[in-house]
Amino acid sequence: MVKRFRLFLVCWLIGLVPMESAHAVMNTLEWIEPATSVRKRLNLENLFIEKQLPSNLWEKLRPYAIDGEELKTLLYRYNNSRYFFPNKQTIRFTIQGTGFVYDFNTATSQLKRIDQTIHSGHNFGAYQFYRNNILYSVGGEGMWSYHRQITYFDDKTREWEILRPKNQGPEAMSNGFQGYSDAENAYFTGGGDHKNYLEQEQITMERSFFRFDFVTKKWDNLGQINPNLPITEHRIMYWNGAHFILLARDRLFIINPVSNEVHLYQDNSSYFEGGEKPYVRHDTIFYFHNGDQGPVISVPVNALLKKASYFGTFYEKDYTTYYYGAIVCLLLGLGAWLFIRNRSTKEIRLDAAEIKLLKRLLEERNRPVSTQELNKLLDCDTKSQESQRRIRFMMIKQINEKIELHLDIHDCIERIPSEEDKRLTNYRLKQGTEKKIKDLV
């Protein structure tokens, strides 16, 4: 009885501690004003319309109204909403994974739920867009499976309806390259995540690139994504309506799926990393760096494309070797399956730069590596101090996160003050981790 009481007391105390999650609880609905790029939100706690100030504080503008029962369906859900502008006085919000649709009337300051969704939880991460004044939702995942359908919201019935293609499309449409082209009246998808949801779970990348034509209602497998594109190591992709961009630290890949061309932009001062809440104005992609607090990063795609060099094709389909390749793939596939089956599902994917850094730290044993040495090792010693700091931070953060996730070692690479000058920082491997890191690299 005493042990049970102690267990109850510990659980109760844990419940009192505030918990933070990568997915914050829903307490706002946010949008970016298309004309001014001012960030605004509906605060679901105080029921005020607010706008963000340059200081990152929020200013109350005016109250708004919402039915109490409809408010309950929003509160305490994961904050993963999208917004659209179907007309001049309406902002439409969708809540990922639920099917919920809310309209905010800017003239009357009224927020109202307009859908009649009952079942939810099957389309987290779906890509949503407007086509011919109709809201579409493609793909996503949930309930331990992938959502392969194209659905659209019918404003008359207030239900999500299915669009039925004439043939089968990709197995999964989640993350990776996802985008609708208004000029082509087509949807593009490829390079997404694909889990097998087995006991020995593995995640693969969908290398096929597909195009769905809304006129013919047919899927077309355009080919295999260029294997030289680093889509395994770098998973941050954005779409501006005409081009995909792939952010790869000191490189930016600009991809045109219609002309099937990839261009590479690179200089000595730019560093491309992802952010939160991306939005598009004309050809330029904006997103918030450092979570959602700013500053706002802009990627002027057309301007950078003029300075970029040709990298190669985006996808390729070789019809001449198709049958011979199929036979070879069957033979190689059997051997690969036997090989992969026996590999650890906790294999860490480190890129060349990360492996290079870990090897150098191993070579130094207990001697710390200085900031200047680290800059040279990361090939950023000629860049600005701010760029150097950002590159060091991102490199060490990504390595530590990967090692902690797979080897359960917290802060494998330690930051310690220099013995000569306490203002300077040195870097070394955490003591006792050398053998595991050596086996890894």
N, C-alpha and C positions, 0 to 999 in steps of 0.2 A: 504493500500500500504506500509506503514512504517513497519507494522508487517511482511509482506511478505519479505521485504528487509532484516529485521533483521534475519528472519529464514534462508534466502539464505546465509547471511554472516556467521552465525553460522555453517551451513553445510559445507561451503567452507573452513572455518578455521579448522574444524574437519578433512576434507580431507587432509589438509597439515600435520597433525600430523602423525608420523610413527607409524604404528600398528604392533604389534607382535602377532603371532598366534601359537597355538600348532602345526600347520602344516606349516612349513616354505615354502616360495615360492621356486620353483625349480631354483637353480643356479649352481648345481654341480651334477655329476654322480660319485658315489663313489664305491670302491671295496677294498677288502683285498687280497693282494698277497698270494696265497696258500702256496708257498714255504717259504716265509720269514715273513708272517703276517704283512708286512708293509702296511699301509693304504694309498691309492692313490685316486686321483679324477681327473675328467675332469672339469675344471672351465669353465662354460658356459658364463661367463662374459668377461674374458680376453683371452679365448681360449688357455689356457696352461694346460699341464699335470703337476700335483703337487703331492708331497708326504708329509705326516705329519711327523714333527720332534718330538723328545721327549719332546720339550717345548710346544707342541700343536700348534706351528706355522706351516705354510705350505711353502714349498720350490718349486719354479718353476723348472721344469725339461726341458721341451721343448714344443714348440707349436704343436697344432694339427689342422686338417682341418675338416670343416663341411659345407654343403650347407646352405646358408642363410635362405631359406624357411623352411628347416628341423629344423634349430635352433629355428625358431619362434614357432614351434609346441611344443618345450620343455620348453621354457622360460615362467615364470609366472604361471606354474602349481604347484600343491602341490608336495613337494619333498618327494615322496614315491616310490622310484625305487628299483628294485632287480637286481642282476647281476649273471651271470653264465659263465662257461668256456667251450663252446662246442668243442673247439680245442686249440692247443698250441698258436696260434697267434690271437685268437678272444676272446673278452669279450662281452657278450650279455647282454643288459640292457632291462628290461621291466618296463613300467610305470603303476603303479597300477590304476585300474579304467578306463583305456583308450584303452588297446589292442595294444598300440604302442610297437614296438620292434626295438631296435637300436643295431647295431654291430659296435664295435670298433676294427679296425685292428691295433695290436700293432707294426707290422712291418712297415706299411705305415703311422701310426698316423692319420688315417682317421676314422671319426665317420659318420655312414650312417644309415638312417632309411630303414628297409627292409620290413615292413609290408604294407598292403593296407587297414588298418582299417578305417572305416567311422564312425560307431556308437560306442559310449563309455559311460561310467558312470554306468555300471551294475555289475562290479565285483571287487569293492573295498574290500581289505582284502582277496583276493583269495590266496590259497596256490599253489605255483609253484615249479616245480622240473623237473629234466631230467630223462627220462627212455628210454633206448635203443637209445640214441642220439636224442631223440625227447623231445621238451619242452612242458610240460603239465601245465594246470591251472585248479584248482578244487575249486568250491564254490565261496564264496564272497557275497557281497550285494551291492545294489544300486537301484536307481529309486523306493525306498520304497518297495522293495521286495528282496527275497533271490535268489541267483543264484545257482541252484541245479545241474548244468551240469558239466561234465568233458569235457574239450576242450583241443586241442593240436594245436601247430603251425606247419603248413605245409610249409617247406622251398621252395618247388617247386611252389605252388600257392601263397605263401606269405599271406595266410589267416589263421585265426583261424577256425578249423574244430571241429565238435562235435563227441565225442565217445558215442555211443548209448548202454547203458547197457540193459540186458535182463529183469531187474526188477527195481522197484522203490527203491531208497535209502533214506537217511535222508531228513527231510524237510528243514534243514538249515545246512550249513557248513561254519561257520564264527567264528573265534577265538576258544578258547578251545584247545582240542587235535587234531592236524592235522599233518600227516606225511606219507611219502612214504617210504616203506621198499624195498630196492633193493633185499635183500636176499629172501624175501617172495614174491616179485613181486606183492605187494598189497599196497593199500592205507587205512590208518586208520583215523577215524574221530569220534568225540563225545565230549560232554561237552561244546558245543558252545553256543553262545548267540542266542536267538530266540525272536524277537519283534513281537507283534501282529499288529502294525501299525494301531491301532484304536484310537478313540478320547481319551479313557481312556487307554493310552499306558502302557503296562507291558512288562518286559523283563524276560524271564524264561531261565533256563539252560537245554540244551538237555542232558538228563541223559542216553539215549541209546548210545551204542558204536557200530560202524559199521566197517566192513572190505569189501573193494572192491577188488575182484580177477581179475587181468588183463588177466588171461588165460581164465577163464570161463565167464568173463564179467558180473559177478553177485555180487549183494550186499548181505551181510550176517549180520543180526542183532545179534551180539554176546551176548548181554544182557545189563543189567542196571549197570551203574558205581557204584562202592562201595559208599554207602551213607556216610561212615565215612571219605571219602576223602574230604577235605575242599575246593572244587572247587567253591563254592559260595563266600566264603570270600576271596580266593586267586585266581587270574585269570592270573598269569604269568606262562606259560608252554612253554617249549622248547623241541625240538626233535633232536636227534643226529644220526638218521638213524636206531637205534636199541632200544633206550629207550626214553620215555618221562620223563622229570623232572618237578615237580611242586614245585615252590618256595613258602615257607610259613614262612617267617621271620627266626625264629630260628630252622626251620625244613626243610628237603629236602626229598621229596618223589620221588623215582626212580621206574619207571613203565615199565614193559616189557609186551607189548600187545600180544605177541605171546605165551609166557608161562603163561600169565594171573597172574602175580605176582607183588605185590607192596612191596618195601622195604623202610624203614625209616632211614634216617641218621640224627644224631643230636649230637652236642658236646657243650662245654661251651664257645667256642670262635668264631664259625662261625655264620654269619648272612646272610641269603639268600634273596636278593631283586633283582628286575629286572633292566634292563638297555636298551640301544639302540643298534641297528645294530648287532644282534647276528650272529655268524658264528661258524662253526664246523671244527675241525682238528682231524681226527681219532675218538676217542670217546669223546673228551673234547669239551665242549661248552664254547665259549668266548662271552662276551658282554661288552659294554662300560658303566661304571658307571657315574653318574652325567651328564645325557644327552648324548651327543656324544663326550665329551671332555676327557673322561677317568677318572680314570685309567681303564685298561682292567681287568675285572674279569674273572677268569677261573673256570670251574666246571669239574674236571676230573671224569667223571661218573663211569668208571670201578673201579678206585681206591676207590672211596667213597662207591661203592656197596659192596666191600669186608668188609667194616667196618659197613655196615648198618644191621639193624635187620628186620626180616620178619614182614610185617604189615598186609597182607591179600591179597585176590584176588582183581583184578582190576574191573572185571565185573562178573555178575552171572545171569544165566537163569534157573529158577526153572520150569521145565516142569510139575512136579507132581501137582503143585498147580495153574497151569495156568488158568484152567476154573473156579475154585472156586474164584481165585483172580479177574477174570474179573467181576464176579457178584458183589463182594464186592466193586470193584472200581467204578462200575456204581452207586451204592448207595452212596458211599462216595463222588464220583465226583460231584453229584448233590448238596450235602450239601456244599462241598468245593467251588463250583462255586458261590453259593449264598453268602457264607462267604467272598470270595475274592472280589466279585463284589462290596461289601459295604466297603471294606477296602480302605484306602487312597493309591493312586498310588505313593505318595511321602514317603512311608515307608522307613526308613533308616535301612540298614543292618549293624549292629555293631556286632563285635565278642566279645567274653567273656572278653578279655583283655581291649578292648576299653570301654565297659560298666563298668568294675571294676574301671578304671581310672576316668571316669566321676562321678561315685558315690562317690569316695573319695574326689574329688574336691567339690562336693555338701556338703559333711559332714563338710568340713573345712570352709564353708561359705566364709567369706572375708579373712581368713588367707591363705597366699600363701603356697604352698607345695615346699619344697626345692628340689634341684637336688638329694641329697642323698635319700630322701624319695621316690622320683619318681623312682629311680633305683631299690629300694627294691620292690616297687609296681609292676614294670615291670619284676621282677625276673631276673635282669641283673646285680645286684650289685657285683657278683663274676667274671664278665667278664672284659676284658680290657677296659681302658677308651675310646678308639676309638670305640669299639663295643657298649659301653654304650651310647656314644654320638649319634651314628647312630641309635640305637634302639629308643632313646628318640625322635630324629628328625622325623623318619618315623612314629612313633605312633601319635605324635601331628599333623603332617602334614596330615595324612590320616583322623583323626577325624575332623580337621578343614575343610578339603575339603568336606567331607560328609555333615557336618552341614551347611556349606555355600551353598552347592548345593540345599539342601532340605528345610532349614529353613531361608536362606538368612541372616545368621549371619557371619560376617567376623571376622576371628581370634577369635573363641569362647574361645579357651584356649590361654591366654596371657602369654608372657614371660616378666618378670619384674626383675630389678636388686635387689639383696638382700640389705636390709637396713644395715645389719652388715658389709657386704663386697660387694662393688659395682662390683667386678669382678665375683661374683657368680650370678647365675640366679635362680629365683623362678618362680612358675607357679600357675595360678589361673584362674577361670572362669571370663569372661567379665561381669561386673556388668550389671544387668538388664536381664540376660539370664537364671537365675536360674529356673524360672517356666517352660520355654520351655524345658530345659534339664531334669528337674525332670519328666515331662510328657513323655519324650523320653525313659528314662531308667527305 
